[in-house]
Amino acid sequence: MKFRNLAAAAAAVSMATAPAVAAPVSRDAAPAEADSELGGSGVILGILAAALVIAGIIIAVDGGDDDPISA
C-alpha cells in the first residue's frame, strides 16, 4: 500500500470519528419507569460499524492495479 493511500485512509477515519469524540456535554438522563424490551448493547454495534468503515476504506483505497489474466 502506498503512503498516499495510507494517508487518505487515515484522513477518512479521522473525519468519520471526529463527531464521536467531540467535547462531552453534561446531560442528566430522565428517569426510566421500565427497562427496555429490546436489550442488547450499543458497544457491539459501534465496533461493528467501525469495522465496516475501515473495511470500506481499505476496499476503496485498494487501487485495483492488478493486471488482468487472459489466455
N, C-alpha and C positions, 0 to 999 in steps of 0.2 A: 504494500500500500504506500503510495507516495505521501510525502509530507503535506502537500496541499490538500489532499483528500482527508488526511487526519485532522488538519486544521479546520476544514469545513465541517467535519463531523463534530468536532469539539464545540465549534460555534453554534451549531444547530442544537446540540444538547444543552448548552448553557442558556440559549434563548428559550428553550422549551421548559427548563426548570426554574427560570427566574421568577415567574409568578408564585411558584410553590414555596420559595424561600424568602418571600417578601417579609417586611418587618411585621412581627407578631402584634396583633391587636388584642387588647384585653376585653373580652366579652363574657358576660355571665350567661350561662345557659338557663333556659326556662325549665322549671321543674316538670319532670315527666310523670304522668299518672300511671303508666303501664309500660312494660318493656316492649320493644319492637318484636313483631312476629317474624320478620324476615331474618334476623340474626346475622351471622357472618361477620367478617372483618374487612374494613376498608384497606388494611395494610396489604392483604393478599392482592386485591385489585390494583393497588398502587404499584406494587412490584411487577405485576403482570403488564401493566400499562408501560412502565419504564422499559421493560424488556422488549416490548413490541416497538417502542420508539427507537431504541438502539438498533434492533434488527432492521427496521425500515431504513435507518440512516446507512447502515452497512450495505444493504442491498442497493440503495440509491447511489452510493459513492463507489460501488464496485468498479465501474468504468467499462466493463464488458469488452476488454481488449483481447479477448481470446480469438485466435484465428479459426475460421470455420474449416471443418474437415470434410472434404468431398473426394469421391473416387473418380 
